[in-house]
């Protein structure tokens, strides 16, 4: 790891966190976006639409060479000049040389992330052509000397007072900080540029192979002016923007504004094919097709799906990290989850390394992506690559490769920790303060103490007197359930026994491997997968139950992915995946026992926190709510129930605790505002994070696993 680069990045994080107005603005935008987006998709089947786009874009990738040649042929036949730029430098040189040939002193530009990617403005200025951004947001950041903080809304990080100050410097008089006035100032200042410019530069959202035409999707009329009034129009277009037909283009246009800004339809959809006639003359059209790492990305089996991106920017809109630090920190040129991937291939791993590690892995981006890109999975593959090239750090290297792989050593050390922690636990199950350089870990939350006896020991002492059990299930405890919350595992046995299900605990199980995988150590994750497959299948269980959704994802998805090309292990991994289910889902879906506990418990106002990997990984979110309600409790929904709590495993402990703290603060605020006396969840990691925050702030809220609530109901009525 590059320590200096990491240090510099943390300083940028600290600076962003010291600007609470930024977080407030991004949160307000994110909340408003979700409402608008929900309304925009109200009468549409988003899943069907995204499946259609995904299939179409995958087909484009598989037939890209043919479609590219088709586009070039049809575009040239329509009167355009097409240039294929292998690199950013090639693209910039072509456009700068063209400007020189035309004697262009001024180029007006419509919003183009491709031009940001190539640093086109700098290249033009060096060649003697002034580049004037005409998109309102782009003009603002141009005046500020900044780069975009969002792919769709480049100046979203700026406040109207800052904009008024910039505009005042530009006009030479004091401009009031009123949005309508500032918009009018921009119009007045930019209007003459369209008439004076010799060249207009745009991007393109879509390039249609069957016609050789391009489409621009915008909310301002500047793109039409920039592509029409100057005598020469240059469109800088990434080669991934290709679609086969006009019909395919409409699929994107139907989804893009809804997913990008929550609009039913964007203000302008501009179709351009060939040179645009104007004032009795025919303007020139130059289409610069940009590769700049896209072909390399297409050749990566792990990452190539990122080329399906339609640049809606929604992955940032719902990202808790983006909402905490903004795009200038959680991004390079491109921002958010997709920005991580594009940065790695367009601008190098060196520029992507820190933002790769800043991703918390909540999968919000995956759920909202209109192209069904598994962004988290791709980011994990990049972490692996970076880990191989730079290492994962000495501490993690020792923990994962020397300790975790050796189950007996790992568990012996955890048992030893239960004794060594006595001076800081003072006989409690909670660590409230840690000394010396460990103190930051308990500044904003308490931590659970390691249990005196792990679940694997105490579960053996819990009698299960079932004559003819309906099922015999194996419990995959995971590290947290086993060594931090053994009582949760015992409660699971209580619930299962009440439903005539026998539980056994395979003693050879180990960590699921996710901590190693998320740190870039896939090799350790694969080794742990093998250990756990053998351990969990050994007793031939009917099902394997989990109380941790991250473990669920590991057993259902990661093990299969890790071992799919290993003939000796692939079938066993698939078998384990087929019988693995989270506890709440098992009770509702397999046992049909949602109503079993109805009216047994004393009513309590309970709100529910959706654990990221349970809802967006395992697809379980209705079932726990059913169980809470049928256990006699009053379910009250909190705002942003499925927003990440900030835990993220080692993310909140060692990687980025400063970001995790801010995200937790948002979650605790939502819990308090719900008015509930109890918050339930189905993840021990979330319990650790939320309970720790609740205890540190002295809030009067119980934090319980759904299984614990069910067990309470059973015990109260036994």
Secondary structure, DSSP 8 states (H G I E B T S, - for coil): --HHHHHHHHHHHHHHHT-HHHHHHHHHHHHHHHHHHHHHTTTS-HHHHHHHHHHHHHHHHHTHHHHHHHHHHHHHHTT-EEEEESSHHHHHHHHHHHHHHTT-SEEEE---HHHHHHTHHHHHHHTT-EEEE-SHHHHHHHHHT---SSSS-TTTT--HHHHHHHHHHHHTS---S-HHHHHHHHHHHHHHHHHH-SEEEE--SEEETTTTEEEEEESSTHHHHHHHTSSEEEEEEEGGGEESSHHHHHHHHHHHHHHHTS-SS-SEEEEE-S--EETTEE-EEEEEEE-TTHHHHHT-TTTGGGGG-----HHHHT-HHHHHH-TTTSBSSSBHHHHHHHHHHHT-HHHHHHHHHH-----HHHHH-TT---HHHHHHHHHHHHHHHH-S-HHHHIIIIIIITSHHHHHHHHHHHHHHTHHHHTTSSEE----GGGGGGGSSS-EE---SS-HHHHGGGS----SS-SEEEEEE-HHIIIII-HHHHHHHHHHHHHTTEEEE--TT----SHHHHHTT-HHHHHHHHHHHHHHHHTTT-SEEEES-HHHHHIIIIIHHHHHTT-TTTHHHHHHHHHHEEEHHHIIIIIS--TTTTTT-S---EEEE---HHHHTTS--SHHHHHHHHHTT-EE---TTTTS--S-TTHIIIII-HHHHHHHHHHHHHHHHHHT-SEEEES-HHHHHHHHHHHHHHT---EEEEHHHHHHHHHHHT-
